[in-house]
Amino acid sequence: AGFEIFNDQDRCPAKAAPGGTCTPAQEGASCEYGKSACCGKCHASMRCSCSPSGSWECRVTEACYKPNGCPGDTVTAVTEPPRPIIDAPTPITITDENGCPLDGAGFEI
């Protein structure tokens, strides 16, 4: 007696509170929030813990960040179709009846 045992989820706020304050009773608690599904499993998308300084420190879990895919996935190379070669447009100069270039103001096409 004289002390209380908590399940971490019992010490966790209902919603993630990054940077929010936590109580001494919550110190050391590890809390999971959100869900990400990948590779046929659900994972927490954010994990927060109550630091000794009394604030919630939260990090994205990146549980579904799989640069090589899920175990058993086959990797298929994706290639871009060839792009057509286009010649650069030829610049044109619009001139008035005297052959002087117009600056674009006051003419109609």
Secondary structure in CASP SS format (residue, H / E / C, confidence):
PFRMAT SS
TARGET T0000
AUTHOR 0000-0000-0000
METHOD secondary structure of the structure
MODEL  1
A C 1.00
G C 1.00
F C 1.00
E C 1.00
I C 1.00
F C 1.00
N C 1.00
D H 1.00
Q H 1.00
D H 1.00
R H 1.00
C C 1.00
P C 1.00
A C 1.00
K C 1.00
A C 1.00
A C 1.00
P C 1.00
G C 1.00
G C 1.00
T E 1.00
C C 1.00
T C 1.00
P H 1.00
A H 1.00
Q H 1.00
E C 1.00
G C 1.00
A C 1.00
S E 1.00
C E 1.00
E E 1.00
Y E 1.00
G C 1.00
K C 1.00
S E 1.00
A E 1.00
C E 1.00
C C 1.00
G C 1.00
K E 1.00
C E 1.00
H E 1.00
A C 1.00
S C 1.00
M E 1.00
R E 1.00
C E 1.00
S E 1.00
C E 1.00
S C 1.00
P C 1.00
S C 1.00
G C 1.00
S E 1.00
W E 1.00
E E 1.00
C E 1.00
R E 1.00
V E 1.00
T C 1.00
E C 1.00
A C 1.00
C C 1.00
Y C 1.00
K C 1.00
P C 1.00
N C 1.00
G C 1.00
C C 1.00
P C 1.00
G C 1.00
D C 1.00
T C 1.00
V C 1.00
T C 1.00
A C 1.00
V C 1.00
T C 1.00
E C 1.00
P C 1.00
P C 1.00
R C 1.00
P C 1.00
I C 1.00
I C 1.00
D C 1.00
A C 1.00
P C 1.00
T C 1.00
P C 1.00
I C 1.00
T C 1.00
I C 1.00
T E 1.00
D C 1.00
E C 1.00
N C 1.00
G C 1.00
C C 1.00
P E 1.00
L C 1.00
D C 1.00
G C 1.00
A C 1.00
G C 1.00
F C 1.00
E C 1.00
I C 1.00
END
